[in-house]
Amino acid sequence: MAEGFLRHYARERKLALEVHSGGTRPEGYVHPLAIQAMAEKGIDISPHKSKGIQPAELAKFDYVISMGCSDKEVCPVNFHGVSRD
């Protein structure tokens, strides 16, 4: 859902963003209730698939936004990103 919202509002504001999302335990599908809730907001996430994320992948992004990640192997509590000045 977060990826869907960010893609939608970035496109609406003509922002050139590359957006990726991933979870710690991907199921390979997006829950039908999430698709329904987003459709009620006018955002179609039906083609999306759930994807995983690995710690090494985080370093390649300029920004990482964590949403309640409780899997310490993937989202260590001390991860604050790296400045790319």
PDB file of N, CA, C and O in Angstrom, chain B, residues numbered from 101:
ATOM      1  N   MET B 101       0.828  -1.186   0.000  1.00  0.00           N
ATOM      2  CA  MET B 101       0.000   0.000   0.000  1.00  0.00           C
ATOM      3  C   MET B 101       0.874   1.251   0.000  1.00  0.00           C
ATOM      4  O   MET B 101       0.570   2.224  -0.691  1.00  0.00           O
ATOM      5  N   ALA B 102       1.965   1.226   0.779  1.00  0.00           N
ATOM      6  CA  ALA B 102       2.851   2.394   0.836  1.00  0.00           C
ATOM      7  C   ALA B 102       3.443   2.681  -0.542  1.00  0.00           C
ATOM      8  O   ALA B 102       3.511   3.833  -0.969  1.00  0.00           O
ATOM      9  N   GLU B 103       3.868   1.626  -1.230  1.00  0.00           N
ATOM     10  CA  GLU B 103       4.406   1.812  -2.583  1.00  0.00           C
ATOM     11  C   GLU B 103       3.344   2.395  -3.508  1.00  0.00           C
ATOM     12  O   GLU B 103       3.634   3.283  -4.310  1.00  0.00           O
ATOM     13  N   GLY B 104       2.130   1.902  -3.396  1.00  0.00           N
ATOM     14  CA  GLY B 104       1.038   2.413  -4.222  1.00  0.00           C
ATOM     15  C   GLY B 104       0.766   3.885  -3.971  1.00  0.00           C
ATOM     16  O   GLY B 104       0.608   4.661  -4.913  1.00  0.00           O
ATOM     17  N   PHE B 105       0.710   4.276  -2.693  1.00  0.00           N
ATOM     18  CA  PHE B 105       0.491   5.688  -2.364  1.00  0.00           C
ATOM     19  C   PHE B 105       1.630   6.561  -2.888  1.00  0.00           C
ATOM     20  O   PHE B 105       1.382   7.599  -3.501  1.00  0.00           O
ATOM     21  N   LEU B 106       2.881   6.144  -2.650  1.00  0.00           N
ATOM     22  CA  LEU B 106       4.013   6.968  -3.085  1.00  0.00           C
ATOM     23  C   LEU B 106       4.053   7.095  -4.603  1.00  0.00           C
ATOM     24  O   LEU B 106       4.269   8.189  -5.125  1.00  0.00           O
ATOM     25  N   ARG B 107       3.847   5.998  -5.315  1.00  0.00           N
ATOM     26  CA  ARG B 107       3.827   6.068  -6.781  1.00  0.00           C
ATOM     27  C   ARG B 107       2.720   7.017  -7.261  1.00  0.00           C
ATOM     28  O   ARG B 107       2.936   7.834  -8.156  1.00  0.00           O
ATOM     29  N   HIS B 108       1.552   6.897  -6.662  1.00  0.00           N
ATOM     30  CA  HIS B 108       0.404   7.727  -7.056  1.00  0.00           C
ATOM     31  C   HIS B 108       0.688   9.209  -6.847  1.00  0.00           C
ATOM     32  O   HIS B 108       0.510  10.013  -7.762  1.00  0.00           O
ATOM     33  N   TYR B 109       1.130   9.574  -5.639  1.00  0.00           N
ATOM     34  CA  TYR B 109       1.336  10.989  -5.347  1.00  0.00           C
ATOM     35  C   TYR B 109       2.570  11.559  -6.034  1.00  0.00           C
ATOM     36  O   TYR B 109       2.593  12.747  -6.355  1.00  0.00           O
ATOM     37  N   ALA B 110       3.589  10.748  -6.267  1.00  0.00           N
ATOM     38  CA  ALA B 110       4.755  11.211  -7.030  1.00  0.00           C
ATOM     39  C   ALA B 110       4.343  11.505  -8.473  1.00  0.00           C
ATOM     40  O   ALA B 110       4.726  12.530  -9.037  1.00  0.00           O
ATOM     41  N   ARG B 111       3.564  10.603  -9.062  1.00  0.00           N
ATOM     42  CA  ARG B 111       3.088  10.797 -10.438  1.00  0.00           C
ATOM     43  C   ARG B 111       2.191  12.044 -10.514  1.00  0.00           C
ATOM     44  O   ARG B 111       2.296  12.836 -11.450  1.00  0.00           O
ATOM     45  N   GLU B 112       1.321  12.203  -9.528  1.00  0.00           N
ATOM     46  CA  GLU B 112       0.421  13.352  -9.474  1.00  0.00           C
ATOM     47  C   GLU B 112       1.189  14.666  -9.416  1.00  0.00           C
ATOM     48  O   GLU B 112       0.752  15.670  -9.979  1.00  0.00           O
ATOM     49  N   ARG B 113       2.327  14.660  -8.740  1.00  0.00           N
ATOM     50  CA  ARG B 113       3.144  15.869  -8.574  1.00  0.00           C
ATOM     51  C   ARG B 113       4.288  15.952  -9.591  1.00  0.00           C
ATOM     52  O   ARG B 113       5.152  16.824  -9.505  1.00  0.00           O
ATOM     53  N   LYS B 114       4.272  15.022 -10.559  1.00  0.00           N
ATOM     54  CA  LYS B 114       5.284  14.977 -11.622  1.00  0.00           C
ATOM     55  C   LYS B 114       6.710  14.860 -11.061  1.00  0.00           C
ATOM     56  O   LYS B 114       7.640  15.496 -11.557  1.00  0.00           O
ATOM     57  N   LEU B 115       6.857  14.041 -10.027  1.00  0.00           N
ATOM     58  CA  LEU B 115       8.158  13.785  -9.425  1.00  0.00           C
ATOM     59  C   LEU B 115       8.743  12.518 -10.043  1.00  0.00           C
ATOM     60  O   LEU B 115       8.063  11.497 -10.135  1.00  0.00           O
ATOM     61  N   ALA B 116       9.976  12.585 -10.455  1.00  0.00           N
ATOM     62  CA  ALA B 116      10.649  11.428 -11.044  1.00  0.00           C
ATOM     63  C   ALA B 116      11.296  10.608  -9.936  1.00  0.00           C
ATOM     64  O   ALA B 116      12.468  10.805  -9.613  1.00  0.00           O
ATOM     65  N   LEU B 117      10.537   9.696  -9.359  1.00  0.00           N
ATOM     66  CA  LEU B 117      11.047   8.860  -8.272  1.00  0.00           C
ATOM     67  C   LEU B 117      11.046   7.404  -8.697  1.00  0.00           C
ATOM     68  O   LEU B 117      10.162   6.953  -9.426  1.00  0.00           O
ATOM     69  N   GLU B 118      12.038   6.688  -8.235  1.00  0.00           N
ATOM     70  CA  GLU B 118      12.057   5.240  -8.397  1.00  0.00           C
ATOM     71  C   GLU B 118      11.644   4.664  -7.052  1.00  0.00           C
ATOM     72  O   GLU B 118      12.311   4.905  -6.046  1.00  0.00           O
ATOM     73  N   VAL B 119      10.575   3.920  -7.021  1.00  0.00           N
ATOM     74  CA  VAL B 119       9.989   3.447  -5.773  1.00  0.00           C
ATOM     75  C   VAL B 119      10.067   1.921  -5.710  1.00  0.00           C
ATOM     76  O   VAL B 119       9.711   1.226  -6.662  1.00  0.00           O
ATOM     77  N   HIS B 120      10.534   1.423  -4.580  1.00  0.00           N
ATOM     78  CA  HIS B 120      10.577  -0.020  -4.330  1.00  0.00           C
ATOM     79  C   HIS B 120      10.028  -0.258  -2.939  1.00  0.00           C
ATOM     80  O   HIS B 120      10.169   0.584  -2.052  1.00  0.00           O
ATOM     81  N   SER B 121       9.408  -1.392  -2.755  1.00  0.00           N
ATOM     82  CA  SER B 121       8.976  -1.754  -1.412  1.00  0.00           C
ATOM     83  C   SER B 121       9.222  -3.245  -1.225  1.00  0.00           C
ATOM     84  O   SER B 121       9.324  -4.005  -2.188  1.00  0.00           O
ATOM     85  N   GLY B 122       9.313  -3.632   0.015  1.00  0.00           N
ATOM     86  CA  GLY B 122       9.519  -5.043   0.312  1.00  0.00           C
ATOM     87  C   GLY B 122       9.211  -5.317   1.764  1.00  0.00           C
ATOM     88  O   GLY B 122       9.274  -4.429   2.615  1.00  0.00           O
ATOM     89  N   GLY B 123       8.882  -6.548   2.026  1.00  0.00           N
ATOM     90  CA  GLY B 123       8.572  -6.940   3.388  1.00  0.00           C
ATOM     91  C   GLY B 123       9.529  -7.998   3.891  1.00  0.00           C
ATOM     92  O   GLY B 123      10.350  -8.523   3.139  1.00  0.00           O
ATOM     93  N   THR B 124       9.417  -8.303   5.165  1.00  0.00           N
ATOM     94  CA  THR B 124      10.302  -9.289   5.766  1.00  0.00           C
ATOM     95  C   THR B 124       9.799 -10.712   5.569  1.00  0.00           C
ATOM     96  O   THR B 124      10.568 -11.667   5.686  1.00  0.00           O
ATOM     97  N   ARG B 125       8.528 -10.857   5.276  1.00  0.00           N
ATOM     98  CA  ARG B 125       7.949 -12.180   5.041  1.00  0.00           C
ATOM     99  C   ARG B 125       6.953 -12.110   3.877  1.00  0.00           C
ATOM    100  O   ARG B 125       5.746 -12.236   4.083  1.00  0.00           O
ATOM    101  N   PRO B 126       7.456 -11.909   2.663  1.00  0.00           N
ATOM    102  CA  PRO B 126       6.544 -11.764   1.517  1.00  0.00           C
ATOM    103  C   PRO B 126       5.788 -13.053   1.227  1.00  0.00           C
ATOM    104  O   PRO B 126       6.335 -14.150   1.331  1.00  0.00           O
ATOM    105  N   GLU B 127       4.543 -12.901   0.869  1.00  0.00           N
ATOM    106  CA  GLU B 127       3.684 -14.040   0.548  1.00  0.00           C
ATOM    107  C   GLU B 127       3.562 -14.264  -0.955  1.00  0.00           C
ATOM    108  O   GLU B 127       3.047 -15.294  -1.390  1.00  0.00           O
ATOM    109  N   GLY B 128       4.038 -13.295  -1.757  1.00  0.00           N
ATOM    110  CA  GLY B 128       3.954 -13.442  -3.204  1.00  0.00           C
ATOM    111  C   GLY B 128       2.699 -12.845  -3.817  1.00  0.00           C
ATOM    112  O   GLY B 128       2.534 -12.859  -5.036  1.00  0.00           O
ATOM    113  N   TYR B 129       1.822 -12.324  -2.987  1.00  0.00           N
ATOM    114  CA  TYR B 129       0.606 -11.691  -3.484  1.00  0.00           C
ATOM    115  C   TYR B 129       0.249 -10.524  -2.568  1.00  0.00           C
ATOM    116  O   TYR B 129       0.712 -10.448  -1.430  1.00  0.00           O
ATOM    117  N   VAL B 130      -0.570  -9.628  -3.073  1.00  0.00           N
ATOM    118  CA  VAL B 130      -1.071  -8.516  -2.261  1.00  0.00           C
ATOM    119  C   VAL B 130      -2.458  -8.916  -1.760  1.00  0.00           C
ATOM    120  O   VAL B 130      -3.297  -9.385  -2.530  1.00  0.00           O
ATOM    121  N   HIS B 131      -2.680  -8.728  -0.494  1.00  0.00           N
ATOM    122  CA  HIS B 131      -3.950  -9.136   0.117  1.00  0.00           C
ATOM    123  C   HIS B 131      -5.118  -8.445  -0.581  1.00  0.00           C
ATOM    124  O   HIS B 131      -5.064  -7.243  -0.841  1.00  0.00           O
ATOM    125  N   PRO B 132      -6.164  -9.193  -0.884  1.00  0.00           N
ATOM    126  CA  PRO B 132      -7.331  -8.611  -1.566  1.00  0.00           C
ATOM    127  C   PRO B 132      -7.951  -7.416  -0.845  1.00  0.00           C
ATOM    128  O   PRO B 132      -8.468  -6.510  -1.498  1.00  0.00           O
ATOM    129  N   LEU B 133      -7.910  -7.398   0.486  1.00  0.00           N
ATOM    130  CA  LEU B 133      -8.471  -6.252   1.210  1.00  0.00           C
ATOM    131  C   LEU B 133      -7.621  -4.999   1.013  1.00  0.00           C
ATOM    132  O   LEU B 133      -8.157  -3.891   1.000  1.00  0.00           O
ATOM    133  N   ALA B 134      -6.304  -5.157   0.860  1.00  0.00           N
ATOM    134  CA  ALA B 134      -5.432  -4.012   0.567  1.00  0.00           C
ATOM    135  C   ALA B 134      -5.757  -3.470  -0.820  1.00  0.00           C
ATOM    136  O   ALA B 134      -5.832  -2.257  -1.012  1.00  0.00           O
ATOM    137  N   ILE B 135      -5.947  -4.357  -1.778  1.00  0.00           N
ATOM    138  CA  ILE B 135      -6.306  -3.938  -3.138  1.00  0.00           C
ATOM    139  C   ILE B 135      -7.628  -3.190  -3.113  1.00  0.00           C
ATOM    140  O   ILE B 135      -7.771  -2.150  -3.756  1.00  0.00           O
ATOM    141  N   GLN B 136      -8.598  -3.721  -2.368  1.00  0.00           N
ATOM    142  CA  GLN B 136      -9.910  -3.086  -2.263  1.00  0.00           C
ATOM    143  C   GLN B 136      -9.822  -1.712  -1.603  1.00  0.00           C
ATOM    144  O   GLN B 136     -10.428  -0.753  -2.082  1.00  0.00           O
ATOM    145  N   ALA B 137      -9.074  -1.614  -0.512  1.00  0.00           N
ATOM    146  CA  ALA B 137      -8.943  -0.340   0.197  1.00  0.00           C
ATOM    147  C   ALA B 137      -8.294   0.715  -0.691  1.00  0.00           C
ATOM    148  O   ALA B 137      -8.722   1.869  -0.698  1.00  0.00           O
ATOM    149  N   MET B 138      -7.273   0.328  -1.435  1.00  0.00           N
ATOM    150  CA  MET B 138      -6.601   1.276  -2.330  1.00  0.00           C
ATOM    151  C   MET B 138      -7.519   1.673  -3.478  1.00  0.00           C
ATOM    152  O   MET B 138      -7.530   2.833  -3.888  1.00  0.00           O
ATOM    153  N   ALA B 139      -8.281   0.734  -3.996  1.00  0.00           N
ATOM    154  CA  ALA B 139      -9.227   1.044  -5.081  1.00  0.00           C
ATOM    155  C   ALA B 139     -10.240   2.082  -4.617  1.00  0.00           C
ATOM    156  O   ALA B 139     -10.663   2.932  -5.400  1.00  0.00           O
ATOM    157  N   GLU B 140     -10.628   2.019  -3.356  1.00  0.00           N
ATOM    158  CA  GLU B 140     -11.561   3.012  -2.803  1.00  0.00           C
ATOM    159  C   GLU B 140     -10.944   4.409  -2.799  1.00  0.00           C
ATOM    160  O   GLU B 140     -11.666   5.405  -2.780  1.00  0.00           O
ATOM    161  N   LYS B 141      -9.611   4.486  -2.817  1.00  0.00           N
ATOM    162  CA  LYS B 141      -8.896   5.769  -2.884  1.00  0.00           C
ATOM    163  C   LYS B 141      -8.544   6.127  -4.330  1.00  0.00           C
ATOM    164  O   LYS B 141      -7.919   7.158  -4.581  1.00  0.00           O
ATOM    165  N   GLY B 142      -8.945   5.275  -5.283  1.00  0.00           N
ATOM    166  CA  GLY B 142      -8.665   5.543  -6.689  1.00  0.00           C
ATOM    167  C   GLY B 142      -7.274   5.108  -7.129  1.00  0.00           C
ATOM    168  O   GLY B 142      -6.767   5.584  -8.145  1.00  0.00           O
ATOM    169  N   ILE B 143      -6.654   4.207  -6.370  1.00  0.00           N
ATOM    170  CA  ILE B 143      -5.306   3.745  -6.669  1.00  0.00           C
ATOM    171  C   ILE B 143      -5.346   2.239  -6.917  1.00  0.00           C
ATOM    172  O   ILE B 143      -5.788   1.473  -6.060  1.00  0.00           O
ATOM    173  N   ASP B 144      -4.882   1.821  -8.096  1.00  0.00           N
ATOM    174  CA  ASP B 144      -4.907   0.408  -8.468  1.00  0.00           C
ATOM    175  C   ASP B 144      -3.571  -0.249  -8.152  1.00  0.00           C
ATOM    176  O   ASP B 144      -2.567   0.030  -8.807  1.00  0.00           O
ATOM    177  N   ILE B 145      -3.560  -1.117  -7.151  1.00  0.00           N
ATOM    178  CA  ILE B 145      -2.345  -1.873  -6.838  1.00  0.00           C
ATOM    179  C   ILE B 145      -2.532  -3.350  -7.190  1.00  0.00           C
ATOM    180  O   ILE B 145      -1.735  -4.188  -6.769  1.00  0.00           O
ATOM    181  N   SER B 146      -3.568  -3.677  -7.950  1.00  0.00           N
ATOM    182  CA  SER B 146      -3.832  -5.075  -8.274  1.00  0.00           C
ATOM    183  C   SER B 146      -2.700  -5.765  -9.025  1.00  0.00           C
ATOM    184  O   SER B 146      -2.539  -6.977  -8.878  1.00  0.00           O
ATOM    185  N   PRO B 147      -1.886  -5.030  -9.847  1.00  0.00           N
ATOM    186  CA  PRO B 147      -0.783  -5.736 -10.497  1.00  0.00           C
ATOM    187  C   PRO B 147       0.442  -5.932  -9.598  1.00  0.00           C
ATOM    188  O   PRO B 147       1.377  -6.633  -9.986  1.00  0.00           O
ATOM    189  N   HIS B 148       0.454  -5.331  -8.416  1.00  0.00           N
ATOM    190  CA  HIS B 148       1.609  -5.429  -7.524  1.00  0.00           C
ATOM    191  C   HIS B 148       1.751  -6.846  -6.978  1.00  0.00           C
ATOM    192  O   HIS B 148       0.774  -7.588  -6.880  1.00  0.00           O
ATOM    193  N   LYS B 149       2.969  -7.205  -6.627  1.00  0.00           N
ATOM    194  CA  LYS B 149       3.286  -8.480  -5.973  1.00  0.00           C
ATOM    195  C   LYS B 149       4.068  -8.159  -4.703  1.00  0.00           C
ATOM    196  O   LYS B 149       4.823  -7.188  -4.665  1.00  0.00           O
ATOM    197  N   SER B 150       3.892  -8.963  -3.677  1.00  0.00           N
ATOM    198  CA  SER B 150       4.700  -8.736  -2.476  1.00  0.00           C
ATOM    199  C   SER B 150       6.118  -9.223  -2.757  1.00  0.00           C
ATOM    200  O   SER B 150       6.329 -10.231  -3.430  1.00  0.00           O
ATOM    201  N   LYS B 151       7.081  -8.475  -2.222  1.00  0.00           N
ATOM    202  CA  LYS B 151       8.491  -8.762  -2.465  1.00  0.00           C
ATOM    203  C   LYS B 151       9.235  -8.717  -1.148  1.00  0.00           C
ATOM    204  O   LYS B 151       8.801  -8.069  -0.196  1.00  0.00           O
ATOM    205  N   GLY B 152      10.353  -9.408  -1.101  1.00  0.00           N
ATOM    206  CA  GLY B 152      11.191  -9.398   0.092  1.00  0.00           C
ATOM    207  C   GLY B 152      12.264  -8.330  -0.009  1.00  0.00           C
ATOM    208  O   GLY B 152      12.472  -7.727  -1.062  1.00  0.00           O
ATOM    209  N   ILE B 153      12.934  -8.112   1.103  1.00  0.00           N
ATOM    210  CA  ILE B 153      14.043  -7.156   1.149  1.00  0.00           C
ATOM    211  C   ILE B 153      15.159  -7.785   1.974  1.00  0.00           C
ATOM    212  O   ILE B 153      14.908  -8.446   2.982  1.00  0.00           O
ATOM    213  N   GLN B 154      16.382  -7.570   1.535  1.00  0.00           N
ATOM    214  CA  GLN B 154      17.555  -8.080   2.240  1.00  0.00           C
ATOM    215  C   GLN B 154      18.373  -6.886   2.734  1.00  0.00           C
ATOM    216  O   GLN B 154      18.393  -5.843   2.080  1.00  0.00           O
ATOM    217  N   PRO B 155      19.049  -7.022   3.879  1.00  0.00           N
ATOM    218  CA  PRO B 155      19.820  -5.907   4.442  1.00  0.00           C
ATOM    219  C   PRO B 155      20.801  -5.278   3.455  1.00  0.00           C
ATOM    220  O   PRO B 155      20.935  -4.055   3.421  1.00  0.00           O
ATOM    221  N   ALA B 156      21.479  -6.080   2.666  1.00  0.00           N
ATOM    222  CA  ALA B 156      22.469  -5.547   1.719  1.00  0.00           C
ATOM    223  C   ALA B 156      21.826  -4.642   0.674  1.00  0.00           C
ATOM    224  O   ALA B 156      22.478  -3.738   0.151  1.00  0.00           O
ATOM    225  N   GLU B 157      20.574  -4.874   0.371  1.00  0.00           N
ATOM    226  CA  GLU B 157      19.875  -4.061  -0.623  1.00  0.00           C
ATOM    227  C   GLU B 157      19.627  -2.632  -0.140  1.00  0.00           C
ATOM    228  O   GLU B 157      19.531  -1.714  -0.955  1.00  0.00           O
ATOM    229  N   LEU B 158      19.523  -2.437   1.157  1.00  0.00           N
ATOM    230  CA  LEU B 158      19.193  -1.123   1.701  1.00  0.00           C
ATOM    231  C   LEU B 158      20.234  -0.070   1.353  1.00  0.00           C
ATOM    232  O   LEU B 158      19.889   1.098   1.175  1.00  0.00           O
ATOM    233  N   ALA B 159      21.490  -0.454   1.251  1.00  0.00           N
ATOM    234  CA  ALA B 159      22.578   0.493   1.013  1.00  0.00           C
ATOM    235  C   ALA B 159      22.502   1.160  -0.353  1.00  0.00           C
ATOM    236  O   ALA B 159      23.077   2.235  -0.532  1.00  0.00           O
ATOM    237  N   LYS B 160      21.821   0.568  -1.316  1.00  0.00           N
ATOM    238  CA  LYS B 160      21.780   1.149  -2.656  1.00  0.00           C
ATOM    239  C   LYS B 160      20.746   2.267  -2.801  1.00  0.00           C
ATOM    240  O   LYS B 160      20.694   2.929  -3.838  1.00  0.00           O
ATOM    241  N   PHE B 161      19.935   2.480  -1.783  1.00  0.00           N
ATOM    242  CA  PHE B 161      18.893   3.489  -1.867  1.00  0.00           C
ATOM    243  C   PHE B 161      19.331   4.810  -1.244  1.00  0.00           C
ATOM    244  O   PHE B 161      20.093   4.827  -0.278  1.00  0.00           O
ATOM    245  N   ASP B 162      18.846   5.907  -1.801  1.00  0.00           N
ATOM    246  CA  ASP B 162      19.102   7.223  -1.215  1.00  0.00           C
ATOM    247  C   ASP B 162      18.298   7.410   0.070  1.00  0.00           C
ATOM    248  O   ASP B 162      18.769   8.035   1.021  1.00  0.00           O
ATOM    249  N   TYR B 163      17.093   6.871   0.091  1.00  0.00           N
ATOM    250  CA  TYR B 163      16.222   6.989   1.254  1.00  0.00           C
ATOM    251  C   TYR B 163      15.587   5.637   1.532  1.00  0.00           C
ATOM    252  O   TYR B 163      15.177   4.932   0.610  1.00  0.00           O
ATOM    253  N   VAL B 164      15.511   5.281   2.798  1.00  0.00           N
ATOM    254  CA  VAL B 164      14.830   4.064   3.227  1.00  0.00           C
ATOM    255  C   VAL B 164      13.840   4.479   4.299  1.00  0.00           C
ATOM    256  O   VAL B 164      14.201   5.118   5.287  1.00  0.00           O
ATOM    257  N   ILE B 165      12.593   4.108   4.091  1.00  0.00           N
ATOM    258  CA  ILE B 165      11.541   4.415   5.052  1.00  0.00           C
ATOM    259  C   ILE B 165      11.059   3.093   5.624  1.00  0.00           C
ATOM    260  O   ILE B 165      10.571   2.235   4.888  1.00  0.00           O
ATOM    261  N   SER B 166      11.192   2.929   6.911  1.00  0.00           N
ATOM    262  CA  SER B 166      10.774   1.708   7.580  1.00  0.00           C
ATOM    263  C   SER B 166       9.432   1.938   8.251  1.00  0.00           C
ATOM    264  O   SER B 166       9.202   2.978   8.869  1.00  0.00           O
ATOM    265  N   MET B 167       8.563   0.970   8.124  1.00  0.00           N
ATOM    266  CA  MET B 167       7.232   1.090   8.719  1.00  0.00           C
ATOM    267  C   MET B 167       7.014  -0.044   9.715  1.00  0.00           C
ATOM    268  O   MET B 167       6.431  -1.076   9.381  1.00  0.00           O
ATOM    269  N   GLY B 168       7.482   0.158  10.924  1.00  0.00           N
ATOM    270  CA  GLY B 168       7.225  -0.810  11.981  1.00  0.00           C
ATOM    271  C   GLY B 168       7.940  -2.132  11.804  1.00  0.00           C
ATOM    272  O   GLY B 168       7.434  -3.168  12.235  1.00  0.00           O
ATOM    273  N   CYS B 169       9.094  -2.119  11.183  1.00  0.00           N
ATOM    274  CA  CYS B 169       9.838  -3.346  10.943  1.00  0.00           C
ATOM    275  C   CYS B 169      10.295  -3.933  12.268  1.00  0.00           C
ATOM    276  O   CYS B 169      11.056  -3.303  13.003  1.00  0.00           O
ATOM    277  N   SER B 170       9.836  -5.126  12.570  1.00  0.00           N
ATOM    278  CA  SER B 170      10.233  -5.767  13.823  1.00  0.00           C
ATOM    279  C   SER B 170      11.203  -6.919  13.584  1.00  0.00           C
ATOM    280  O   SER B 170      11.588  -7.604  14.532  1.00  0.00           O
ATOM    281  N   ASP B 171      11.599  -7.141  12.348  1.00  0.00           N
ATOM    282  CA  ASP B 171      12.544  -8.201  12.024  1.00  0.00           C
ATOM    283  C   ASP B 171      13.956  -7.633  12.107  1.00  0.00           C
ATOM    284  O   ASP B 171      14.427  -7.004  11.159  1.00  0.00           O
ATOM    285  N   LYS B 172      14.632  -7.848  13.228  1.00  0.00           N
ATOM    286  CA  LYS B 172      15.941  -7.234  13.491  1.00  0.00           C
ATOM    287  C   LYS B 172      17.026  -7.718  12.527  1.00  0.00           C
ATOM    288  O   LYS B 172      18.030  -7.029  12.347  1.00  0.00           O
ATOM    289  N   GLU B 173      16.848  -8.891  11.902  1.00  0.00           N
ATOM    290  CA  GLU B 173      17.837  -9.370  10.940  1.00  0.00           C
ATOM    291  C   GLU B 173      17.800  -8.543   9.659  1.00  0.00           C
ATOM    292  O   GLU B 173      18.829  -8.367   9.007  1.00  0.00           O
ATOM    293  N   VAL B 174      16.640  -8.041   9.296  1.00  0.00           N
ATOM    294  CA  VAL B 174      16.490  -7.254   8.070  1.00  0.00           C
ATOM    295  C   VAL B 174      16.571  -5.763   8.366  1.00  0.00           C
ATOM    296  O   VAL B 174      17.204  -5.022   7.612  1.00  0.00           O
ATOM    297  N   CYS B 175      15.956  -5.316   9.427  1.00  0.00           N
ATOM    298  CA  CYS B 175      15.905  -3.898   9.784  1.00  0.00           C
ATOM    299  C   CYS B 175      16.512  -3.691  11.162  1.00  0.00           C
ATOM    300  O   CYS B 175      15.782  -3.515  12.137  1.00  0.00           O
ATOM    301  N   PRO B 176      17.839  -3.710  11.255  1.00  0.00           N
ATOM    302  CA  PRO B 176      18.447  -3.518  12.582  1.00  0.00           C
ATOM    303  C   PRO B 176      18.040  -2.184  13.187  1.00  0.00           C
ATOM    304  O   PRO B 176      17.944  -1.176  12.486  1.00  0.00           O
ATOM    305  N   VAL B 177      17.807  -2.186  14.473  1.00  0.00           N
ATOM    306  CA  VAL B 177      17.323  -0.999  15.167  1.00  0.00           C
ATOM    307  C   VAL B 177      18.289   0.174  15.031  1.00  0.00           C
ATOM    308  O   VAL B 177      17.869   1.328  15.123  1.00  0.00           O
ATOM    309  N   ASN B 178      19.565  -0.097  14.815  1.00  0.00           N
ATOM    310  CA  ASN B 178      20.530   0.993  14.713  1.00  0.00           C
ATOM    311  C   ASN B 178      20.769   1.443  13.278  1.00  0.00           C
ATOM    312  O   ASN B 178      21.661   2.258  13.042  1.00  0.00           O
ATOM    313  N   PHE B 179      20.014   0.947  12.323  1.00  0.00           N
ATOM    314  CA  PHE B 179      20.194   1.373  10.936  1.00  0.00           C
ATOM    315  C   PHE B 179      19.674   2.794  10.766  1.00  0.00           C
ATOM    316  O   PHE B 179      18.498   3.068  11.007  1.00  0.00           O
ATOM    317  N   HIS B 180      20.555   3.691  10.350  1.00  0.00           N
ATOM    318  CA  HIS B 180      20.170   5.080  10.120  1.00  0.00           C
ATOM    319  C   HIS B 180      20.503   5.521   8.713  1.00  0.00           C
ATOM    320  O   HIS B 180      20.377   6.702   8.391  1.00  0.00           O
ATOM    321  N   GLY B 181      20.929   4.594   7.864  1.00  0.00           N
ATOM    322  CA  GLY B 181      21.264   4.955   6.496  1.00  0.00           C
ATOM    323  C   GLY B 181      22.673   5.552   6.406  1.00  0.00           C
ATOM    324  O   GLY B 181      23.399   5.659   7.395  1.00  0.00           O
ATOM    325  N   VAL B 182      23.009   5.918   5.225  1.00  0.00           N
ATOM    326  CA  VAL B 182      24.329   6.462   4.954  1.00  0.00           C
ATOM    327  C   VAL B 182      24.158   7.749   4.154  1.00  0.00           C
ATOM    328  O   VAL B 182      23.428   7.769   3.163  1.00  0.00           O
ATOM    329  N   SER B 183      24.816   8.808   4.569  1.00  0.00           N
ATOM    330  CA  SER B 183      24.751  10.072   3.833  1.00  0.00           C
ATOM    331  C   SER B 183      25.537   9.945   2.547  1.00  0.00           C
ATOM    332  O   SER B 183      26.660   9.439   2.543  1.00  0.00           O
ATOM    333  N   ARG B 184      24.950  10.403   1.460  1.00  0.00           N
ATOM    334  CA  ARG B 184      25.619  10.364   0.151  1.00  0.00           C
ATOM    335  C   ARG B 184      25.827  11.773  -0.370  1.00  0.00           C
ATOM    336  O   ARG B 184      25.276  12.151  -1.404  1.00  0.00           O
ATOM    337  N   ASP B 185      26.619  12.542   0.346  1.00  0.00           N
ATOM    338  CA  ASP B 185      26.868  13.933  -0.051  1.00  0.00           C
ATOM    339  C   ASP B 185      27.691  14.004  -1.303  1.00  0.00           C
ATOM    340  O   ASP B 185      27.995  15.097  -1.780  1.00  0.00           O
TER     341      ASP B 185
END
